[in-house]
Amino acid sequence: MIEALKQKLTDEAEKLRYELNVTLPNEIRKAVELGDLRENSEYKAALERQQFVQARLGHLTQRLSKLSSIDESQIAVDAVGMGSKVVVEDQASGEREAYHLIFGDAEEFEEGQVTMSSPIGRALLGKKVGEVALLKLPARTRKLTIVQLATIHDEVG
């Protein structure tokens, strides 16, 4: 899971570097050739895109650095942690819900994915099958029993 995320981020960073170093300079050069830069919308748009790409590259570099510092051997094999897929049962309603804990600052979420830093993620972290996680909400506190758990180690193995 971590390696796949690293690869996805690396691929995006490579595309952005190409855009920053090849595509955008060409667009800016063409816009400059058109003359008066004060009212040149192509020039302004290229500069704005350049700033966005630089910021996004910085963000991706930061995320890749954080991912590289994660030691999968330090993630528990029998408790909820990063990459875990968890099925919980609400003690009050008896309803079951499935969650997949993902890295803290993901850009796109799929159905059932929650970050480890979200309230539900923090409530579930470190819990084992059979334990109860207390999810404190503004209106009430939910008691969620862990009924199924697949850790990142189960996914790999």
Steps between C-alpha positions, in 0.01 A plus 500: 500500500773746596709413193197542271427842649866601465494395134179694432644815659833458320322466165298816565815686606679397178212629286499828690880538467470452124223760487702741715827458309377450141134580435457818705825669387387446139157649575658798676745554211215494246297745711797738529541492122143627466606832650333715768510287818270727702192377314621159390268240655707206369807636680309552827343155480838334438654682796210402727528138385874513564440613859241227552731230360787617723275488809363156408852366444602626843198328655575171319863511607391546861256207479762274341742590777243407766418173323868409477537537876227242573633166619239233421656266756394748771132472401315254725397168345200447728369852559353778289768711336585662170360303209266293716157401374258486792140392540328646805158447653318789664389371842188719502362424153671170417598641158833396351731742324828440319793741507839505332758711687720692260793740519414831663485744210365303209373707209224267379281279712314188401189365672578399861845657516584710804823665601676396816476858625121519459282450811401147392860418409631617838227303681589179316881521515658232716175307556485123455216268399240492778603835650270801512597833345332810640423754230417830667267711289348837590154351561598163649769239543485194273629166623643299213607138550778378272362185336748450214852621434742466210828685553747625241700181567201285398469701177868443413519140610 
